[in-house]
């Protein structure tokens, strides 16, 4: 376990100039932090606990840290941030956060769910939030502790746009094959894959095309998974298995597993492109910008920032936050250098699709949506 100090917000905030134009100007996905002029509690101490992916995962841990650091800078305080080295660190990190007097504890990811619920039930005076999980471990449809705020994202909506774009790219190249694989088969991973496949199907419907999807079947909920979120040989082999189907676009879903996909693409010597998840991958990791077509983003940093500011002002609300295209909790990044190579009219088509999803004319139906 390491405890780090604050740093300035990076990620989507710094990269605002390259965010996909139809995603708007990056407004906060919730108004909970902006509606109160009350001063922050002088004794307020926010704390953040990563999952085993660590702060430098170029994904949801890093984005959460950027949001916490931004809020801490605004409040002129130093948060406590606990980087978990493995799954065995979660409960001890939560115990340490409580003993250090944390006022708000934010857990990053479903793996911390059970330990977070246990800690929240034992410490009802502390506010908690958890990313990508409902904290509903008994599956009764209710958050298991009244002082936990779920921060979840309907990523299928943005992935629908990503899948449409991937299909358009592959159809233009004449390959007509795209793929995906995930880390662990959990809702926050599968929701990307559902939306991705549905977007490909929409492209096929609109263009009378026949782009195939490998690595996932939304109907049966079966596909290719590494069994974890580590960038290791298993992840590379899983990526290779999808690439072997002849795809020229691949969506790796699971934080650091994108590194394994990039390694497999490099080894293949082909011009296969991939999609990033959670953060704008081309910005978070410039080393893969040349093979990243676009990223399917979640505004985790903004959600953590807003929840932290609200808690600091005594306005903590355990009502779940769900990020959507409408509130800009999910969105596409820019296409970077690939924008000039996109099929003619694609950007306008994506803008129209987004508007139709927001208006309700298109419903992206994923079994894994929050």
N, C-alpha and C positions, 0 to 999 in steps of 0.2 A: 504494500500500500504506500502511495506517495500522496502528499498534500501539496498542491500547487497554488501559486498566487495569481492575481488577476492579470489579464492582458486585454488589449483592445479588441472590440468586436471585429471579426473577419467575415469569411463566408459570404452569405447573400447580401449583407449590408455593404461591404466593401465592393462587391461585384455588381451593385445595383445597375451600373451602366450597361451591363451585358445581359441582364435578365430579358427573357423573351418579351417582345413588345406587347403582345396581347395580354400579358400577365399584369399590366397596370404598373403603378409606381411604387409597389412594395409596401402598401399600408399594412399596419398591424392586423393580424387575423382576429383580434378581439379587442373590444373597447374597455376591458376591465381595468387596464392600467391608466388609461388616459382620462377617465371620467372623474377623478378625485384630485382635489387640490390639497388634501391633508398631508401634513409632513410625515416623513417616515419615522418609525419608532427608533429612537436612538440606540436601543439595545438589540435591534434586529440583526440576526446572523443567518444568512442563507447558506445552505450546504448542497453539494451536488455529488452524486455517486455514479461512476461509470459502470458499464458492464465490462466483461473481460476484453472487449475490443480496444479499450483505452482511448485517451484523448486524441491520438493522432490517427484515428481510423478513417479520416477524410469523409466521414459519414455522420451518423446520428449522435455519437458521443461527442465528436468535435463540435457539431452544431449546437448541442446543448450547452457545452462549455462556453462557446462564444456568446450565447444568449445570457448565461449567468454572469459572465465577465462584463458584458455590456450593462446589465442592470446594476452590478456592483460598482462599476465606474460612475454610473449616474447617481447612485446613492452615496458615493464616496466611502465605501466600506470594503473590507477584504473578506470574500467568502472562503469557506473551507471546501476543498474539492478533493474527493477521494477517488483515486484511480485503482480500479480492481484489476489485479493480475490474473485472477481466475475466479471460477464460480464460488469457491470457498471463501472469498473475501466479502461477499455481499452482506451477510449477517453481521460479521465483525465491524465492517465499515459503518453500517447503520447504528450499531451499538456505540461506536466511537462518536458518531455525529450527535447522538443523543447526549452522551456524556460531556461533549464539548459545548452544549447549550444551544444547539442549532434551533432557530425559530421556524425555518422552512427547510424541508429535506426533499430534494428532487432526485428520483431514481430514474436511471436511463435504461429502459427496456424491460420486456416481459420476464427476463430471467431473474429480475429482482422482485418480482411481484409477491411471491409468498413471504419473503423476508420483510418487504415493505409493509404488507398487511399486518404481519405480526408486530412489527415495531409501532405502527400507527395505533393499533388496538391497545398496546401497552402504554402509549403516550398520547392520550387524546388532546392534550394541550398544545401539541406541536402540529403545524400544518405540513402536509405531504402532497407531492405531485408525482406522477409517474408517466413516462413517455411510452407511447405505443402499447399500452395495456390498460384494461378496464379494472384491474385489481379485483377481479371477480373469480376467485379461485374455487368457489363452490358452484359456479355456473348457474346461479339463480337469477341472473339478470340485474343484480344490484352490486354496487361497489361494496366491498367487504368491510370497509371502515368509513365512518362518516367524515373523517378529516383527510381523505385522500382525493385529490383532483386528477382524474385521468386526462392526459393530453394525447389525443388520438387523431388520426388523419385518414380521410377517405381517399387514399392514394390512387384507387382505381380510376378516379376521374382524370387525374393528370396522366396516369399510365395509358389511358385510352388514347390520349393525344400522342403520347410517345409511340404506342403501337401503330397508330395510323401513319406517323412519320417514318417509322422503321419499314413498314410495308411499302410506302411510296419510294423509299430509297432502294429497296431490294427489287421492286418492280422496274424501276428505272435502269438498274444494272442488268436486268434480265435474269437474275438468279432466282427471284421469287421464293426465297426461303429465309426465314428469320428464326431465332431461337432464344431460349431463356433457361436459366437454372437458378436455384436458390440455395441459401444456407440451410436453415432449419425450416421444416414445413409448419409454419405457424401463421396465423391470420395476417400479421403485419408484413410478412414476406409474400404470402400467396396473393394478397390483395393487389400487389404490383403486377403479378403474372396474370391474374384475371383481367385486369384492365388492359394490359398489353395485348392479350389475345383478342379481346373484344374490339380493340382499336384496329387490329389487323383485319378482323371480320368486317368491320365497317368499311374499311378501304376496299376490300374485295367486293362488297355489295355496291358501293358507289361507282367503282371503276370497272366492274365486271372482270375483276382480276382473280388470280388463283395463288396468292401468296400463302405459303404453308408455315405453320408454327411448330417448332420442335422443342421439346423439353417441358411442355406443360399442356394439360388438357383441363380446361375450366369445368367441363361437364362432369368429369370423373374425379377431379381434384387430384390427379396423379401426374407426376413429373420428375424432373431431375433435381436432386438435392445433395448437398455435401455432408449434411448431418451436423454442421457447425458453422461458425463464422470466421474461421481461421484461413489465412491465405497459405495453404499447405499443398502437399502433393495430391491429396484427395480432391481438393477444390480444383486443382489444375486438371486432373484426370476427368472430373465431372464436366468442366468447361470443354475439354478436348472431345468428350463424347458427343456434345452438342455440335461443336464445330465440324465434327466428322460427318454430320448430316448434310454438309455443304452450305450452311447458312452464311450470309455475308453481313448480318447484323445480329448481335447477341446482347441480351439483358441479364447481367449477373446481379442478383438481389441478395445482399447480405453483407454490407459494410466492406471489410477488407478482401472479400472473395473476388472483388473486381481485379485485384492485383494478379490473381491466378489466371483470370480470363485474359488479362493483358499479356501475361507470359506465354499462354498457349497460342494467342494470336501471333505474337512475335515469332515463336518457334515455327508456326505454320508458313511464314513468309508471305501470307496473303493480305489483302487489303480489307479484311473484315473490320467492321466498326462495332463499338459497343455503346450502350446507354448507361449513364450513371444513375445512382439513386440517392435520395435524401438531400445531398448537397449538390452544387454545381461542380461536378467532378473535374471538368477541364480547368476550373479555377483552383479547386482544392488541391489537385495534383497535376500540375502542368506537364509532368512527364508522360501523361497519357492523353493530353489534349489532342494530339494528332490522330488518335483513334477513337475519340469520344464524340459521337454524333450530336447528342443532346442529353440532358439529365432530367429525371423526374424528381422534382424537389418537394420537400416538406419544410415548412417554416418552423422547424423545431426551435431555432434560436429565438424567434419572435415570441413563440408561445411560452418558452421558459422565461424570457425577459419580462413579459407582461405578468405572468403568474408571480414572479419574484417582486416586482414593483407593487403589485396589488397587496401581497402579503405584508410587505414592508409598511404599507399605509394602513394596515388593519382591515383591508378590504378583501381578504382571501375568501374565495367562493369555491366550494368543492364541486359545483356543477361541472360536469365533463365538458371539455372543449373538443370540438370536432372540426378539423381543418378541411376545407373544401375549396373548389375553384372560386366559388363566389366570395368567400372571405379571404382568399389568397393564402390560405393555409397550405394548399398544394398548388403547384404550377410547373411549367416547363422552363428550363433555362434557355439561354440563347443557343444558337447552332454554331457560333464561332466562325471559324474559317470555312465551315461546310455550308453556311447559308447561301453563298453564291453558287453552290453546286446542287442545290435542292431542285426537285422538279418544279417546273413553272406553275405558279398558282398555289403551291402547297401552304405557304404561310397564310394566305387568305382562307384556305379551307380549314386550317387549324383554328383560326380565329372564329370562323363560323361555328365549328364544332363546339368550341368552348362556350360561345354564347348560347348555343342550343342546350348544352348541359346545364348551364346556370339557370336558364329559363324553365327547364324541366321538359323541353321538347325531346331531349334525349335523356334516358335514364341509364346510367352505367350500373348494371346489376351484378354485383360481386357477392358471393357467399361469404366473403371475408371482410366486407366493408363494416366499419364501426356503426 
